[in-house]
Amino acid sequence: MAETRYPAVRGMPELSGFFRSWDEFIRRFMSPSFFERTLTMGSIAPVDVCERNNEFVIRMACPGCRPQDIDVTVENDVVRIRGKFMGHEEMEQASQTAGHHESCLIRELPTGRFERDIALPTAVNAQQARATFENGLLTIVLPKAQAAQGHRIQIATGQTTGAAT
């Protein structure tokens, strides 16, 4: 008889079946090979989108990317970020060039191309946008478009210009 990792619960046989199913799920879907397949197919870099004063700030983690491998475009209120993570072959080649021989036991770093469209709540001024890349972190600052910033209307006291009847 096969041994399970989870003991049967007395008086509740349905729970022991649940734990066997959970054990199968963990073995099948949480294996390193599952993550390797998942992360290399259309990788998406994690992103933070923040709003401050009259601008939006987008920060995207791009480990293994070079600034020249990233393209950022803005159209109205949508920011499109495209790029390429360094592939496993490129990483191994860089390691061998440095005189090291390696063989990976676990591969979780993303590889391949990625594309991310980020819809902002208002239009931005793309001509004044700026981007920096430092230590694998892409930071994009996008000033809000003038119309999106709003305008405060001063309320006057005294006479009104319209006559009420």
The 8 nearest C-alpha neighbors of each residue, nearest first, counted from 0:
[[1, 2, 3, 4, 6, 19, 7, 5],
 [2, 0, 3, 4, 19, 5, 6, 22],
 [1, 3, 0, 4, 5, 6, 19, 7],
 [4, 2, 5, 1, 6, 19, 22, 18],
 [3, 5, 6, 2, 22, 19, 18, 7],
 [4, 6, 3, 18, 7, 15, 19, 22],
 [7, 5, 8, 4, 3, 15, 18, 2],
 [8, 6, 15, 9, 5, 12, 14, 11],
 [7, 9, 11, 15, 6, 12, 10, 14],
 [10, 8, 11, 7, 12, 15, 6, 14],
 [9, 11, 12, 8, 7, 13, 14, 15],
 [10, 12, 9, 8, 13, 14, 15, 7],
 [13, 11, 15, 14, 10, 8, 16, 7],
 [12, 14, 16, 11, 15, 17, 8, 18],
 [15, 13, 17, 16, 12, 11, 18, 8],
 [14, 16, 7, 18, 12, 17, 13, 8],
 [17, 15, 19, 13, 14, 18, 20, 12],
 [18, 16, 14, 20, 15, 19, 21, 13],
 [17, 19, 21, 15, 20, 16, 22, 14],
 [20, 18, 22, 16, 21, 17, 15, 23],
 [21, 19, 23, 17, 18, 22, 24, 16],
 [20, 22, 18, 24, 23, 19, 17, 25],
 [21, 23, 19, 25, 20, 24, 18, 26],
 [22, 24, 20, 26, 21, 25, 27, 19],
 [25, 23, 21, 27, 22, 26, 28, 20],
 [24, 26, 29, 22, 23, 27, 28, 21],
 [27, 25, 23, 24, 29, 28, 30, 22],
 [26, 28, 24, 25, 29, 23, 30, 33],
 [29, 27, 25, 30, 24, 33, 26, 34],
 [28, 30, 25, 26, 27, 33, 31, 34],
 [29, 31, 33, 32, 28, 27, 26, 34],
 [32, 30, 34, 33, 35, 105, 29, 106],
 [31, 33, 35, 30, 34, 36, 106, 29],
 [34, 32, 36, 30, 31, 35, 28, 37],
 [35, 33, 37, 31, 36, 32, 38, 107],
 [34, 36, 32, 38, 33, 37, 106, 107],
 [37, 35, 33, 34, 39, 38, 32, 40],
 [38, 36, 34, 35, 40, 39, 33, 42],
 [39, 37, 109, 35, 42, 40, 36, 34],
 [38, 40, 110, 36, 37, 109, 42, 111],
 [39, 41, 37, 38, 42, 36, 111, 110],
 [42, 40, 113, 39, 112, 43, 111, 38],
 [41, 43, 113, 38, 40, 39, 109, 44],
 [42, 44, 113, 41, 45, 114, 115, 109],
 [43, 45, 60, 61, 46, 59, 42, 113],
 [46, 44, 60, 59, 43, 47, 61, 58],
 [45, 47, 59, 58, 44, 60, 48, 57],
 [48, 46, 58, 57, 49, 59, 45, 56],
 [49, 47, 57, 56, 58, 46, 50, 55],
 [50, 48, 56, 55, 57, 47, 51, 58],
 [51, 49, 55, 54, 56, 52, 48, 53],
 [50, 52, 54, 53, 55, 49, 56, 142],
 [51, 53, 54, 50, 55, 148, 143, 142],
 [54, 52, 143, 142, 51, 148, 55, 50],
 [55, 53, 142, 143, 141, 51, 52, 50],
 [54, 56, 50, 141, 49, 140, 51, 142],
 [57, 55, 140, 49, 139, 48, 50, 141],
 [58, 56, 48, 139, 138, 47, 49, 140],
 [57, 59, 138, 47, 137, 46, 139, 48],
 [58, 60, 46, 137, 136, 45, 61, 44],
 [61, 59, 136, 45, 44, 135, 62, 137],
 [60, 62, 135, 64, 136, 44, 59, 63],
 [63, 61, 135, 64, 60, 84, 136, 108],
 [62, 64, 85, 84, 61, 65, 135, 110],
 [65, 63, 84, 62, 61, 85, 83, 68],
 [64, 66, 68, 67, 63, 69, 135, 84],
 [67, 65, 68, 69, 132, 64, 137, 70],
 [66, 68, 65, 69, 70, 64, 82, 83],
 [69, 67, 65, 66, 82, 83, 64, 70],
 [70, 68, 82, 66, 67, 81, 71, 83],
 [69, 71, 81, 80, 82, 72, 68, 67],
 [72, 70, 80, 79, 81, 69, 73, 78],
 [73, 71, 79, 78, 80, 70, 74, 77],
 [74, 72, 78, 77, 125, 79, 75, 71],
 [73, 75, 77, 76, 78, 72, 125, 79],
 [76, 74, 122, 77, 123, 73, 125, 121],
 [75, 77, 122, 119, 121, 118, 74, 123],
 [78, 76, 118, 74, 117, 73, 75, 119],
 [77, 79, 73, 117, 116, 72, 118, 80],
 [80, 78, 116, 72, 115, 71, 73, 117],
 [79, 81, 71, 115, 114, 70, 116, 78],
 [82, 80, 114, 70, 113, 69, 115, 71],
 [81, 83, 69, 68, 113, 112, 70, 114],
 [82, 84, 112, 111, 68, 113, 64, 85],
 [85, 83, 110, 64, 111, 63, 112, 86],
 [84, 86, 63, 110, 64, 89, 83, 90],
 [87, 85, 110, 89, 88, 111, 84, 90],
 [86, 88, 90, 89, 91, 85, 110, 92],
 [87, 89, 91, 86, 90, 92, 85, 93],
 [90, 88, 92, 86, 87, 91, 93, 85],
 [89, 91, 87, 93, 88, 92, 94, 86],
 [92, 90, 94, 88, 93, 89, 87, 95],
 [91, 93, 89, 95, 94, 90, 88, 96],
 [94, 92, 96, 90, 91, 95, 89, 97],
 [93, 95, 91, 97, 92, 99, 96, 90],
 [96, 94, 99, 98, 92, 97, 93, 100],
 [97, 95, 93, 98, 94, 92, 99, 91],
 [96, 98, 94, 95, 99, 93, 92, 100],
 [99, 97, 95, 96, 94, 100, 93, 92],
 [100, 98, 95, 94, 97, 101, 96, 93],
 [101, 99, 95, 98, 94, 102, 91, 97],
 [102, 100, 99, 103, 91, 94, 95, 104],
 [101, 103, 104, 100, 91, 105, 99, 106],
 [104, 102, 105, 101, 106, 91, 87, 107],
 [103, 105, 102, 106, 31, 101, 107, 32],
 [106, 104, 103, 31, 107, 35, 32, 108],
 [107, 105, 108, 35, 103, 104, 31, 34],
 [106, 108, 35, 109, 105, 34, 38, 31],
 [107, 109, 106, 110, 38, 62, 35, 63],
 [110, 108, 38, 39, 42, 107, 84, 111],
 [111, 109, 84, 86, 39, 85, 108, 42],
 [112, 110, 84, 83, 86, 39, 113, 42],
 [111, 113, 83, 82, 84, 41, 42, 110],
 [112, 114, 42, 82, 43, 81, 41, 83],
 [115, 113, 81, 80, 82, 116, 43, 112],
 [114, 116, 80, 79, 81, 117, 113, 43],
 [117, 115, 79, 78, 80, 118, 77, 114],
 [116, 118, 78, 77, 119, 79, 115, 80],
 [119, 117, 77, 76, 78, 116, 120, 121],
 [118, 120, 76, 121, 77, 117, 122, 78],
 [119, 121, 118, 76, 122, 77, 147, 123],
 [122, 120, 119, 76, 147, 123, 143, 144],
 [121, 123, 76, 75, 144, 143, 147, 124],
 [124, 122, 143, 144, 142, 125, 76, 141],
 [123, 125, 144, 126, 142, 143, 127, 128],
 [124, 126, 128, 127, 123, 73, 141, 74],
 [127, 125, 124, 128, 129, 123, 141, 142],
 [126, 128, 125, 124, 129, 142, 141, 140],
 [129, 127, 141, 125, 126, 140, 142, 124],
 [128, 130, 140, 139, 127, 141, 131, 138],
 [129, 131, 139, 138, 140, 132, 128, 137],
 [130, 132, 138, 137, 133, 139, 129, 136],
 [133, 131, 137, 136, 138, 66, 135, 134],
 [132, 134, 136, 135, 131, 137, 138, 66],
 [135, 133, 136, 132, 62, 137, 61, 60],
 [134, 136, 62, 61, 133, 60, 137, 132],
 [137, 135, 60, 133, 134, 132, 61, 59],
 [136, 138, 132, 59, 58, 131, 60, 135],
 [139, 137, 58, 131, 130, 57, 132, 136],
 [138, 140, 130, 57, 56, 129, 141, 58],
 [141, 139, 56, 129, 128, 55, 130, 57],
 [140, 142, 128, 55, 54, 123, 56, 143],
 [143, 141, 54, 124, 123, 53, 55, 128],
 [142, 144, 123, 54, 53, 124, 147, 148],
 [143, 145, 123, 124, 147, 146, 122, 142],
 [144, 146, 148, 147, 143, 149, 124, 123],
 [147, 145, 144, 148, 149, 143, 150, 122],
 [146, 148, 144, 145, 149, 121, 143, 122],
 [149, 147, 145, 146, 143, 53, 144, 150],
 [150, 148, 147, 146, 151, 145, 144, 53],
 [149, 151, 152, 148, 146, 147, 145, 153],
 [152, 150, 153, 149, 154, 148, 146, 147],
 [151, 153, 154, 150, 155, 149, 156, 148],
 [152, 154, 155, 151, 150, 156, 149, 157],
 [155, 153, 152, 156, 151, 157, 159, 158],
 [156, 154, 153, 157, 158, 159, 152, 160],
 [157, 155, 154, 158, 159, 153, 160, 152],
 [156, 158, 159, 155, 160, 154, 161, 153],
 [159, 157, 160, 156, 155, 161, 162, 154],
 [158, 160, 161, 157, 162, 156, 155, 163],
 [159, 161, 158, 162, 163, 157, 155, 156],
 [160, 162, 159, 163, 158, 164, 157, 155],
 [163, 161, 164, 160, 159, 158, 157, 156],
 [164, 162, 161, 159, 160, 158, 157, 156],
 [163, 162, 161, 159, 160, 158, 157, 156]]
